[in-house]
Each structure stands twice: as structure tokens, then as C-alpha cells.
Amino acid sequence: MKDLKGRVAVVTGGANGIGFGLATRFLQEGMRVVIADNDVADLDRAAERLRELGDVLAVHTDVADASSVQALADATIEHFGAVHVLCNNAGVGGMQRFATTSLATWEWTLGVNLWGVINGCNIFLPLLAAQDKAYIVNTASMAGFMTTAPLHPYTASKAAVVALSESMAHEFETEFPNVGVAVLCPAYTATSIRNDERNAPTGHVPREQADPKLAELRNQVNSDIDKGVSTEFVADLVVAGMAAGKTHIFPSPDWLDYWQDRVDRVRKQIDPATV
């Protein structure tokens, strides 16, 4: 999908981080943009900044709630009349050991990171399929390929997004050949994801309180995030990836070496006598 001018993009988690970077880049390409976010104050501030670049609609959305995502789709069609690019980007993080992670935290993380993607794809697909060309970009993470860090709800949700996106891309080659599907798999990216708990639901125990033993690791990870690639760099890769018809977009491809390490560890467990 090379010609973006005049088309419409919907970006969830669009008020900050990668989502804001995507919205900015799309506007620079001449697109009209809908940003969705669950933080009203951030959403309003982001929309004000983005409107300096073009036509922007801001819609308060809880991606974990299918009815809220349906309202987002309805508002988009009412305002712009079509959707050509959907970025299911909203997400929350988490550095916490399994034994200290509550079911409320599991439900919140999977609700945003996985059900947010499922809801977006399910509700927007008929609108995208009606276009001559369209694209779905689902934000996962390199964590979706790795299983060693104490990020259990996060890695589980991101691995599911990788698998879902790959299977959709394969199926759509024949079912919806005009709709491309890509999974965006960033590693450390300079965003404010450390502040995700400001919108956490009742029942979620703040990670620093639930698992204080990981304080040093969290500080190190936050430092690495601050030094990560820019959201502008990621957004540039997304635009280039759609133009090239890619299914995978890797801002930090060297991290695939960690994935290979995982494959090697699994292979070492195979008993040659049973193969």
C-alpha cells in the first residue's frame, strides 16, 4: 500500500508513544487520522498538536470493550466515510513475576494488548475490506518471541498478537487480498509506557507494590527504554513496510538473535532417537 494521501487511518493508543508517532507520520503523508485513547486528557492534548498537521478526529476509546471499539468505528465512518489503515497499537506493559501477578492484572493486560487487537480487527475488517487497498498493523513486541523475562501477561499477549497477525495475513491472501496485515515488533522504544498504570482498573495492584524485589530490574529496563529507538523511526518503518507489503516489521532486527537462541534451546531438548 504505497499511496496514502487522502486515505483514512485509525490509530489506537494514539495519544502517546508509537501511536502518536504513527499518527504524525500518517498526517505528513497526507492522510486523515483518527486517534483513539483511554486517557481523555492525553487524547485532547495530542489532538491539539496533531491538528497543526492535518485533519484529526479524537475518540475516547477503551479497546478492551467491544462496544467502545464499535463506537470508534461508527464515529470514524460518520466523520470521514471510510477506513483504509487500522493500527491496533494500544498496549500496557508490566515487569512482574508470575506468583505476584493478580488475575486482575492478567485480565487488564490481556484485555488491552490482545482483546484490543481482536476487537479492532473484528469490527473494522468489513470497513477495510470494502476499500480497494487497506492495511491492518498490529503492534506486538519482540517480547512476543522471547520467554525468559518476568513479563508473563505481556509476553503471552504479544506472542498471541504475533500468531494472530501471521495467521490473518496468510488467510487474507485469498479471503481478502486487498487487505494487508502486518505485525509490528519493536524492542526498546523511547516511549512513556512506564506510566501505563495511571489507567489501570480497580483490582490491579501497582507493580512496585506487588513485586518490590524487581525494582532494580525495572529501573534498568526503563533506562533502556529511554535510550531506545525513536517513535519517528518506528513510524517510518511502518509506512515503508506497508508500501512493501510486509507481514513483519522489526525496528530492532538484531533482537531476532534472541529468538534464534530460544529455537536452539528448544532443539537441544529433542531426543534424536524419537525423531
PAZAPA-4460 file (N, C-alpha, C; in steps of 0.05 Angstrom, whole numbers, plus 32768, in hexadecimal, padded with zeros to 4 digits):
% residues 275
    n_x    n_y    n_z   ca_x   ca_y   ca_z    c_x    c_y    c_z   seq   type   mol
   8011   7FE8   8000   8000   8000   8000   8012   8019   8000     1      M     A
   8015   8025   7FE9   8029   803A   7FE6   801D   8056   7FE7     2      K     A
   8005   805A   7FDB   7FF9   8074   7FDA   7FE7   8079   7FF1     3      D     A
   7FF0   8089   8005   7FE0   808D   801D   7FD1   80A8   801D     4      L     A
   7FD8   80B9   800B   7FCC   80D4   800A   7FAE   80D3   8007     5      K     A
   7FA0   80E1   8019   7F83   80E2   8018   7F75   80CB   8025     6      G     A
   7F83   80B7   802D   7F77   809F   803A   7F74   80A4   8058     7      R     A
   7F67   8092   8065   7F60   8095   8081   7F6D   8080   8092     8      V     A
   7F7B   8088   80A8   7F87   8076   80BA   7F7B   8078   80D6     9      A     A
   7F77   8062   80E3   7F6E   8061   80FF   7F85   8055   810F    10      V     A
   7F8D   8063   8124   7FA3   805B   8135   7F9A   805A   8152    11      V     A
   7F9A   8042   815E   7F93   8040   817A   7FAD   8044   818A    12      T     A
   7FA9   804D   81A3   7FC0   8055   81B3   7FCE   806D   81A5    13      G     A
   7FBF   807E   8198   7FCA   8093   8187   7FD3   80AC   8195    14      G     A
   7FCE   80AE   81AF   7FD5   80C7   81BE   7FF2   80C9   81C6    15      A     A
   8000   80B2   81C6   801C   80B2   81CF   802C   809E   81C0    16      N     A
   8046   809F   81C3   8058   808A   81BA   8057   8084   819D    17      G     A
   8057   806A   8197   8057   8060   817C   803E   8069   816D    18      I     A
   8027   8069   817B   800E   8071   816F   800F   808E   8166    19      G     A
   8019   809F   8177   801C   80BB   816F   802F   80BE   8158    20      F     A
   8045   80AF   8158   8058   80AF   8142   804B   80A7   8128    21      G     A
   803B   8092   8129   802D   8088   8111   8019   809E   8107    22      L     A
   800A   80A9   8119   7FF7   80BE   8111   8005   80D5   8103    23      A     A
   801B   80DD   810F   802A   80F4   8104   8034   80ED   80E8    24      T     A
   803F   80D5   80E4   804A   80CD   80CA   8034   80CB   80B5    25      R     A
   801D   80C0   80BD   8007   80BD   80AA   7FFD   80D9   80A1    26      F     A
   7FFC   80EC   80B3   7FF4   8107   80AC   8008   8113   8099    27      L     A
   8021   810E   809D   8036   8118   808B   8034   810C   806F    28      Q     A
   8028   80F4   806E   8023   80E7   8054   8009   80F1   8047    29      E     A
   7FFB   8103   8054   7FE3   810E   8049   7FCA   80FE   8050    30      G     A
   7FCC   80ED   8064   7FB5   80DE   806C   7FA3   80EE   807F    31      M     A
   7F8B   80E5   8083   7F7A   80EF   8098   7F7A   80DA   80AE    32      R     A
   7F7B   80E3   80C7   7F82   80D0   80DD   7F6E   80D2   80F4    33      V     A
   7F67   80BA   80FE   7F57   80B7   8116   7F6A   80AC   812B    34      V     A
   7F6C   80BA   8142   7F7B   80B0   8158   7F68   80A8   816E    35      I     A
   7F6D   8090   8179   7F5C   8086   818F   7F6E   8081   81A7    36      A     A
   7F63   8087   81BF   7F73   8083   81D7   7F60   8082   81EF    37      D     A
   7F68   8075   8204   7F58   8073   821C   7F5D   808A   8230    38      N     A
   7F71   809A   822B   7F78   80B1   823C   7F6E   80CA   822F    39      D     A
   7F58   80D5   8239   7F4B   80EC   822D   7F5E   8104   822B    40      V     A
   7F6C   810A   8241   7F7D   8122   8242   7F93   811F   822D    41      A     A
   7FA0   8108   822C   7FB6   8104   8219   7FAB   8105   81FC    42      D     A
   7F93   80FA   81F9   7F86   80F9   81DE   7F82   8116   81D4    43      L     A
   7F77   8127   81E5   7F72   8142   81DE   7F8C   8151   81D7    44      D     A
   7FA0   814D   81E7   7FBA   815A   81E2   7FC6   8151   81C8    45      R     A
   7FC5   8137   81C3   7FD0   812C   81AA   7FC1   8136   8192    46      A     A
   7FA7   8137   8194   7F97   8141   817D   7F9D   815E   8176    47      A     A
   7FA0   816E   818B   7FA7   818A   8186   7FC1   818D   8177    48      E     A
   7FD5   817D   817F   7FEF   817E   8171   7FED   8174   8155    49      R     A
   7FDF   815D   8152   7FDE   8151   8137   7FCE   8161   8123    50      L     A
   7FBA   8170   812D   7FAA   8180   811A   7FBA   8196   810C    51      R     A
   7FD2   819B   8116   7FE3   81AE   8108   7FED   81A2   80EE    52      E     A
   7FEB   8187   80EB   7FF5   817A   80D4   7FDF   8171   80C0    53      L     A
   7FC6   8170   80CA   7FB1   8167   80B8   7F97   8162   80C6    54      G     A
   7F86   8152   80B9   7F6B   814D   80C3   7F6B   8135   80D6    55      D     A
   7F63   813B   80EF   7F65   8127   8104   7F4B   8125   8114    56      V     A
   7F43   810C   8119   7F2C   8107   812A   7F36   80F8   8142    57      L     A
   7F2F   8100   815A   7F37   80F3   8173   7F1E   80E6   817F    58      A     A
   7F21   80CC   8186   7F0A   80BD   8191   7F13   80AE   81AA    59      V     A
   7F07   80B4   81C1   7F0D   80A6   81D9   7F04   8089   81D6    60      H     A
   7F17   8076   81DA   7F12   805A   81D5   7F1F   8048   81E9    61      T     A
   7F11   8034   81F2   7F1C   801E   8202   7F1D   8006   81F0    62      D     A
   7F34   7FFF   81E5   7F36   7FEA   81D1   7F2E   7FCF   81DC    63      V     A
   7F2F   7FCB   81F6   7F28   7FB2   8202   7F09   7FAD   8201    64      A     A
   7EFB   7FC2   81FB   7EDD   7FC2   81FB   7ED4   7FC3   81DE    65      D     A
   7EC8   7FAD   81D5   7EC0   7FAC   81B9   7EAC   7FC2   81B1    66      A     A
   7E9A   7FC9   81C4   7E87   7FDE   81BE   7E95   7FF9   81BA    67      S     A
   7EAA   7FFD   81C9   7EB9   8016   81C6   7EC8   8017   81AB    68      S     A
   7ED2   8000   81A3   7EE0   7FFF   8189   7ECB   8002   8172    69      V     A
   7EB3   7FF7   8176   7E9E   7FFB   8162   7E97   8019   8160    70      Q     A
   7E96   8026   8177   7E91   8043   8176   7EA7   8052   8168    71      A     A
   7EC0   8049   816B   7ED6   8055   815C   7ED2   8052   813E    72      L     A
   7ECB   803A   8136   7EC6   8035   8119   7EAF   8046   810F    73      A     A
   7E9A   8048   811E   7E83   8058   8116   7E8A   8075   8113    74      D     A
   7E9A   8080   8126   7EA2   809C   8126   7EB4   80A1   810E    75      A     A
   7EC5   808E   8107   7ED7   8091   80F1   7EC8   8093   80D6    76      T     A
   7EB5   8081   80D3   7EA5   8081   80BA   7E94   809A   80B8    77      I     A
   7E89   80A2   80CF   7E78   80BA   80CF   7E88   80D3   80C7    78      E     A
   7EA1   80D4   80D1   7EB2   80EC   80CC   7EC0   80EB   80B1    79      H     A
   7ECC   80D4   80AA   7EDD   80D2   8092   7ED1   80C1   807C    80      F     A
   7EBE   80AF   8083   7EB1   809F   806E   7EBF   8086   8066    81      G     A
   7ED7   8081   8070   7EE6   8069   8068   7EFD   8064   807B    82      A     A
   7F09   804C   807A   7F21   8046   8088   7F33   8036   8076    83      V     A
   7F4D   803D   8074   7F5F   802F   8063   7F76   8022   8072    84      H     A
   7F7E   802E   8089   7F93   8023   8099   7F8A   8022   80B6    85      V     A
   7F8D   800B   80C2   7F87   8007   80DE   7FA0   7FFF   80ED    86      L     A
   7FA8   800E   8101   7FBF   8008   8112   7FB5   8001   812E    87      C     A
   7FB4   7FE7   8134   7FAD   7FDE   814E   7FC6   7FE0   8160    88      N     A
   7FC9   7FF7   816C   7FE2   7FFD   8179   7FE1   8000   8197    89      N     A
   7FC9   8004   81A2   7FC6   8009   81BF   7FD2   7FF1   81CE    90      A     A
   7FE1   7FF7   81E3   7FED   7FE2   81F3   7FF7   7FEB   820E    91      G     A
   7FFA   7FD8   8220   8005   7FDD   823A   801C   7FC9   823E    92      V     A
   802E   7FCF   8251   8046   7FBF   8255   8044   7FAD   826D    93      G     A
   805A   7FAD   827D   805A   7F9E   8295   8073   7F8E   829A    94      G     A
   8080   7F93   82B0   8098   7F83   82B8   8091   7F78   82D4    95      M     A
   808A   7F5E   82D4   8080   7F52   82ED   8082   7F34   82EB    96      Q     A
   8088   7F27   8301   808A   7F0A   8302   806E   7EFE   8303    97      R     A
   806D   7EE5   82F9   8053   7ED7   82F7   8044   7ED6   8312    98      F     A
   8052   7ECE   8327   8045   7ECA   8341   803A   7EE4   834D    99      A     A
   8044   7EFB   8344   803A   7F14   834F   8026   7F22   833D   100      T     A
   801F   7F15   8326   800D   7F22   8313   7FF1   7F18   8318   101      T     A
   7FDF   7F2B   831E   7FC3   7F25   8325   7FB3   7F1F   830B   102      S     A
   7F9D   7F12   830F   7F8B   7F0D   82F8   7F81   7F27   82EC   103      L     A
   7F7D   7F3B   82FD   7F74   7F55   82F3   7F89   7F61   82E0   104      A     A
   7FA2   7F5D   82E6   7FB8   7F67   82D5   7FB8   7F57   82BB   105      T     A
   7FB5   7F3D   82BD   7FB3   7F2C   82A4   7F9C   7F36   8293   106      W     A
   7F85   7F39   829E   7F6D   7F41   828F   7F71   7F5D   8282   107      E     A
   7F7D   7F6F   8291   7F82   7F8A   8286   7F95   7F89   826E   108      W     A
   7FAC   7F7B   8272   7FC0   7F7A   825E   7FB7   7F6C   8244   109      T     A
   7FAA   7F55   8248   7FA0   7F46   8231   7F89   7F55   8224   110      L     A
   7F79   7F63   8234   7F63   7F73   8229   7F6C   7F88   8216   111      G     A
   7F81   7F97   821E   7F8C   7FAC   820D   7F9D   7FA1   81F6   112      V     A
   7FB0   7F91   81FD   7FC5   7F88   81EA   7FBB   7F74   81D5   113      N     A
   7FA9   7F62   81DE   7F9F   7F4D   81CC   7F83   7F52   81C2   114      L     A
   7F70   7F56   81D6   7F55   7F5A   81CD   7F51   7F75   81BF   115      W     A
   7F63   7F88   81C5   7F62   7FA1   81B6   7F67   7F9D   8198   116      G     A
   7F7A   7F8A   8193   7F81   7F84   8177   7F6A   7F73   816A   117      V     A
   7F60   7F60   8179   7F4A   7F4F   816F   7F31   7F61   8169   118      I     A
   7F2A   7F72   817C   7F13   7F84   8178   7F17   7F95   815F   119      N     A
   7F2F   7FA1   815D   7F34   7FB3   8147   7F32   7FA4   812C   120      G     A
   7F3F   7F8D   812A   7F3E   7F7E   8111   7F22   7F75   810A   121      C     A
   7F13   7F6B   811E   7EF8   7F61   811A   7EE5   7F76   8110   122      N     A
   7EE6   7F8D   811D   7ED3   7FA2   8118   7EDA   7FB2   80FF   123      I     A
   7EF3   7FB6   80FA   7EFB   7FC7   80E3   7EFF   7FB8   80C9   124      F     A
   7F01   7F9D   80CA   7F06   7F8E   80B2   7EF2   7F94   809C   125      L     A
   7ED8   7F93   80A1   7EC5   7F99   808B   7EC9   7FB4   807E   126      P     A
   7ED1   7FC8   808E   7ED6   7FE3   8084   7EEF   7FE3   8073   127      L     A
   7F04   7FD5   807B   7F1D   7FD4   806C   7F1A   7FC4   8053   128      L     A
   7F0B   7FAE   8054   7F07   7F9C   803D   7EF8   7FAA   8027   129      A     A
   7EE9   7FBF   802E   7ED9   7FCE   801A   7EEA   7FE1   8009   130      A     A
   7F04   7FE4   8010   7F16   7FF7   8002   7F25   7FE9   7FEC   131      Q     A
   7F31   7FF8   7FDA   7F41   7FEC   7FC5   7F5B   7FE1   7FD1   132      D     A
   7F66   7FF0   7FE4   7F7E   7FE8   7FF2   7F7B   7FEF   8010   133      K     A
   7F84   7FDE   8021   7F83   7FE3   803E   7F98   7FD4   804C   134      A     A
   7F9E   7FDC   8065   7FB3   7FCE   8074   7FAB   7FCF   8092   135      Y     A
   7FB1   7FB8   809F   7FB0   7FB6   80BC   7FCC   7FB4   80C7   136      I     A
   7FD3   7FC4   80DA   7FEE   7FC2   80E7   7FE9   7FBD   8105   137      V     A
   7FF0   7FA6   810E   7FEC   7F9F   812A   8007   7FA2   8139   138      N     A
   8007   7FB2   814E   8020   7FB5   815D   8023   7F9E   8171   139      T     A
   8038   7F8F   816D   8040   7F7A   8180   8059   7F84   818E   140      A     A
   806E   7F73   818E   8087   7F7A   819C   809B   7F64   8197   141      S     A
   80B4   7F6A   8198   80C8   7F54   8198   80C4   7F41   81B0   142      M     A
   80B6   7F4B   81C4   80B0   7F3A   81DB   809D   7F23   81D3   143      A     A
   8090   7F26   81BC   807F   7F11   81B2   808E   7EF9   81A7   144      G     A
   80A8   7EFD   81A4   80BA   7EE7   819A   80CC   7EDC   81B1   145      F     A
   80CA   7EE8   81C8   80DC   7EE1   81DE   80CD   7ED9   81F7   146      M     A
   80D8   7EC7   8207   80C9   7EBC   821E   80D9   7EBB   8238   147      T     A
   80EE   7ECB   823A   80FF   7EC9   8251   80FB   7EDF   8266   148      T     A
   80F0   7EF6   825E   80ED   7F0C   8271   80D3   7F0A   8281   149      A     A
   80D3   7F16   829A   80BB   7F15   82AA   80A6   7F29   82A0   150      P     A
   809A   7F22   8289   8086   7F34   827C   806E   7F23   8273   151      L     A
   8065   7F11   8284   8053   7EFC   827C   803A   7F05   826D   152      H     A
   8029   7F16   8278   8012   7F1F   8269   8019   7F2D   824F   153      P     A
   802F   7F3D   8250   8037   7F4C   8239   8041   7F39   8223   154      Y     A
   8054   7F27   822A   805E   7F15   8215   8049   7F03   820A   155      T     A
   8037   7EF9   821B   8021   7EE8   8212   800F   7EF7   81FE   156      A     A
   8009   7F10   8204   7FF7   7F1F   81F3   8006   7F26   81D8   157      S     A
   801F   7F2D   81DA   802D   7F34   81C1   8033   7F1C   81B0   158      K     A
   8039   7F05   81BC   803C   7EED   81AC   8022   7EE6   819D   159      A     A
   800C   7EEA   81AB   7FF2   7EE5   819E   7FED   7EF8   8187   160      A     A
   7FF5   7F11   818A   7FF1   7F25   8174   8003   7F1E   815C   161      V     A
   801B   7F14   8161   802C   7F0B   814B   801F   7EF4   813C   162      V     A
   8016   7EE0   814B   8009   7EC9   813E   7FF0   7ED0   8130   163      A     A
   7FDF   7EE1   813C   7FC6   7EEA   812F   7FCC   7EF9   8116   164      L     A
   7FDF   7F0B   8116   7FE5   7F1B   80FF   7FF0   7F0A   80E8   165      S     A
   8002   7EF7   80EE   800D   7EE6   80DA   7FF7   7ED5   80CD   166      E     A
   7FE5   7ECA   80DD   7FD0   7EB8   80D2   7FBC   7EC9   80C2   167      S     A
   7FB6   7EE1   80CB   7FA4   7EF2   80BC   7FB1   7EFA   80A1   168      M     A
   7FCA   7F00   80A1   7FD8   7F08   8088   7FD7   7EF1   8074   169      A     A
   7FDB   7ED8   807E   7FDA   7EC1   806D   7FBE   7EBD   8062   170      H     A
   7FAA   7EBF   8073   7F8E   7EBA   806B   7F84   7ED0   8057   171      E     A
   7F8C   7EE9   805D   7F83   7EFF   804D   7F8E   7EFF   8030   172      F     A
   7FA4   7EF1   802C   7FAF   7EEF   8011   7F9A   7EE5   7FFD   173      E     A
   7F88   7ED4   8006   7F72   7ECB   7FF5   7F57   7ED6   7FFC   174      T     A
   7F52   7ED9   8016   7F38   7EE3   801F   7F33   7F00   801B   175      E     A
   7F48   7F10   8021   7F46   7F2D   801E   7F60   7F38   8012   176      F     A
   7F66   7F32   7FF9   7F80   7F39   7FED   7F85   7F57   7FEC   177      P     A
   7F71   7F67   7FF0   7F75   7F84   7FF0   7F7C   7F8F   800C   178      N     A
   7F7D   7F7D   8020   7F82   7F86   803C   7F9D   7F79   8045   179      V     A
   7FB1   7F89   8047   7FCB   7F7F   8052   7FCA   7F7E   8070   180      G     A
   7FDA   7F6D   807B   7FDD   7F6B   8098   7FFA   7F6A   80A0   181      V     A
   8002   7F7B   80B2   801E   7F7B   80BC   801E   7F7B   80DA   182      A     A
   8032   7F6F   80E5   8036   7F70   8102   8050   7F80   8107   183      V     A
   804D   7F95   8117   8063   7FA6   811F   806F   7F9B   8138   184      L     A
   8089   7F96   8138   8097   7F89   814F   80AE   7F99   8158   185      C     A
   80A9   7FAF   8166   80BF   7FC0   8170   80CD   7FB3   8188   186      P     A
   80E5   7FBB   818D   80F4   7FB5   81A6   80F2   7FCF   81B6   187      A     A
   8108   7FD7   81C3   8108   7FEF   81D3   8103   8007   81C1   188      Y     A
   80EE   8016   81C8   80E6   802E   81B9   80E0   8044   81CD   189      T     A
   80EA   805C   81C7   80E8   8072   81D9   80CB   807C   81DC   190      A     A
   80BC   8070   81EE   80A0   8077   81F3   809C   807A   8211   191      T     A
   8084   8081   8219   807D   8084   8235   806D   806C   823F   192      S     A
   8072   8054   8235   8063   803D   823D   8066   8037   825B   193      I     A
   807A   8041   8268   807D   803D   8285   8066   8049   8294   194      R     A
   8058   805C   8288   8042   8069   8296   8027   805C   8290   195      N     A
   8027   8044   8286   800E   8037   827D   7FFB   8032   8294   196      D     A
   8005   8030   82AD   7FF3   8029   82C3   7FE1   8040   82CC   197      E     A
   7FE4   8058   82C0   7FD3   806E   82C7   7FB6   8069   82BF   198      R     A
   7FB2   8057   82AC   7F97   8050   82A3   7F8F   8033   82AB   199      N     A
   7F9D   8028   82BE   7F98   800C   82C5   7F7D   800B   82D4   200      A     A
   7F6F   7FF4   82D1   7F54   7FF2   82DD   7F56   7FEB   82FB   201      P     A
   7F40   7FEC   8308   7F3E   7FE4   8324   7F45   7FC6   8326   202      T     A
   7F55   7FC0   833A   7F5D   7FA4   833D   7F7A   7F9F   8336   203      G     A
   7F85   7FB0   8323   7FA1   7FAE   831C   7FB2   7FBA   8332   204      H     A
   7FC5   7FAB   833D   7FD7   7FB5   8351   7FF0   7FC0   8343   205      V     A
   7FF7   7FD9   8348   800F   7FE5   833B   8027   7FD2   833D   206      P     A
   8036   7FCF   8327   804B   7FBC   8326   8061   7FC0   833B   207      R     A
   8067   7FD9   8340   807C   7FDF   8354   8073   7FD5   8370   208      E     A
   8059   7FD6   8374   804E   7FCD   838E   804C   7FAE   838E   209      Q     A
   8043   7FA3   8378   803E   7F86   8377   8058   7F76   8376   210      A     A
   806D   7F82   8369   8086   7F73   8365   809E   7F86   8368   211      D     A
   80A3   7F90   8381   80B8   7FA3   8385   80D4   7F98   837F   212      P     A
   80D7   7F7D   837F   80F1   7F71   837B   80FC   7F76   835E   213      K     A
   80EA   7F7E   834C   80F3   7F83   8331   80F9   7FA0   832B   214      L     A
   80FB   7FB0   8340   80FF   7FCD   833D   8118   7FD3   832C   215      A     A
   812E   7FC5   8332   8147   7FCB   8324   8144   7FC3   8306   216      E     A
   8137   7FAD   8301   8133   7FA4   82E5   8121   7FB8   82D6   217      L     A
   810C   7FC2   82E4   80FA   7FD5   82D7   810A   7FEF   82D0   218      R     A
   811A   7FF8   82E2   812A   8010   82DD   813C   800C   82C5   219      N     A
   8148   7FF5   82C3   815A   7FEF   82AC   814A   7FEF   8292   220      Q     A
   8133   7FE2   8293   8122   7FE0   827A   8119   7FFC   8272   221      V     A
   8111   800C   8286   8108   8028   8280   811E   8038   8274   222      N     A
   8136   8034   827E   814D   8042   8272   8152   8039   8255   223      S     A
   814F   801F   8250   8153   8015   8235   813D   8020   8222   224      D     A
   8125   8022   822D   810F   802D   821D   8115   804A   8215   225      I     A
   811E   8059   8229   8125   8076   8223   813A   8078   820D   226      D     A
   814C   8065   820C   8161   8065   81F8   815A   8056   81DE   227      K     A
   8141   804E   81DC   8139   803E   81C5   8135   804E   81AC   228      G     A
   812D   8040   8197   8129   804E   817D   8111   8062   8180   229      V     A
   8111   8075   816E   80FC   808A   816F   80E2   8080   8163   230      S     A
   80CC   808B   816C   80B2   8084   8161   80B0   808E   8144   231      T     A
   80BF   80A2   813D   80C0   80AC   8121   80CC   8096   810F   232      E     A
   80E1   808A   8119   80EF   8074   810A   80DC   805D   8106   233      F     A
   80CD   8055   811B   80BA   803F   8119   80A4   8046   8105   234      V     A
   809A   805E   8106   8084   8066   80F3   808E   8066   80D7   235      A     A
   80A6   806E   80D2   80B2   806D   80B7   80B2   8051   80AD   236      D     A
   80BA   803E   80BE   80BB   8022   80B6   80A0   8017   80B0   237      L     A
   808C   8020   80BE   8070   8016   80B9   8067   801F   809E   238      V     A
   806B   8039   8097   8063   8043   807D   8072   8034   8067   239      V     A
   808C   8030   806B   809C   8021   8057   8093   8004   8055   240      A     A
   808C   7FF8   806C   8083   7FDC   806D   8069   7FD8   805E   241      G     A
   8057   7FEB   8062   803D   7FE9   8053   8042   7FEC   8035   242      M     A
   8054   7FFE   802D   805A   8002   8011   8066   7FE9   8005   243      A     A
   8075   7FDA   8015   8082   7FC2   800B   8071   7FA9   800E   244      A     A
   8059   7FAC   801A   8048   7F95   801F   8052   7F82   8034   245      G     A
   8060   7F8B   8048   806C   7F7A   805C   8058   7F6F   8070   246      K     A
   805E   7F57   807A   804E   7F4C   8090   805C   7F51   80AB   247      T     A
   8076   7F54   80AC   8085   7F59   80C4   8095   7F73   80C2   248      H     A
   8093   7F83   80D7   80A3   7F9C   80D7   80B3   7F9B   80F1   249      I     A
   80CE   7F9B   80EE   80E0   7F99   8104   80F2   7FB2   8106   250      F     A
   80EB   7FC4   8119   80FD   7FDB   811D   8118   7FD4   8127   251      P     A
   811B   7FBD   8135   8135   7FB5   8140   8139   7F98   8138   252      S     A
   8140   7F93   811E   8142   7F77   8114   8158   7F67   8121   253      P     A
   816C   7F74   812D   8180   7F65   813B   8175   7F55   8152   254      D     A
   815E   7F5D   815D   8152   7F4E   8172   8148   7F32   816A   255      W     A
   8146   7F2E   8150   813F   7F13   8146   8153   7EFE   814E   256      L     A
   816B   7F07   8155   8180   7EF4   815F   8176   7EE7   8179   257      D     A
   8168   7EF6   818A   815D   7EEB   81A2   8148   7ED6   819C   258      Y     A
   8139   7EDB   8187   8125   7EC7   817E   8133   7EAE   8175   259      W     A
   8149   7EB1   8166   8158   7E99   815D   8163   7E8A   8175   260      Q     A
   816B   7E99   818A   8175   7E8B   81A2   815F   7E7A   81AE   261      D     A
   8146   7E84   81AE   812F   7E75   81B8   812B   7E5C   81A7   262      R     A
   812C   7E5F   818D   8129   7E47   817B   813E   7E33   8181   263      V     A
   8157   7E3C   8185   816D   7E29   818A   8169   7E1B   81A4   264      D     A
   815F   7E29   81B9   815A   7E1C   81D3   8145   7E07   81D0   265      R     A
   8130   7E0C   81C0   811B   7DF8   81BD   8126   7DE0   81AD   266      V     A
   8135   7DE5   8199   8140   7DCF   8188   8152   7DBD   8199   267      R     A
   8161   7DC8   81AC   8173   7DB8   81BC   8164   7DA4   81CD   268      K     A
   814B   7DA7   81D1   813B   7D95   81E2   8130   7D7D   81D3   269      Q     A
   8133   7D7E   81B8   8128   7D68   81A8   813B   7D50   81AA   270      I     A
   812E   7D39   81AF   813D   7D20   81B0   813F   7D15   8193   271      D     A
   8157   7D14   8188   8159   7D0B   816C   814D   7CF0   8167   272      P     A
   814C   7CDF   817C   8141   7CC4   8178   8123   7CC5   8173   273      A     A
   8116   7CDB   817B   80F9   7CDC   8178   80F0   7CEB   815F   274      T     A
   8104   7CF7   8151   80FD   7D06   8139   80F9   7CF4   8121   275      V     A
***
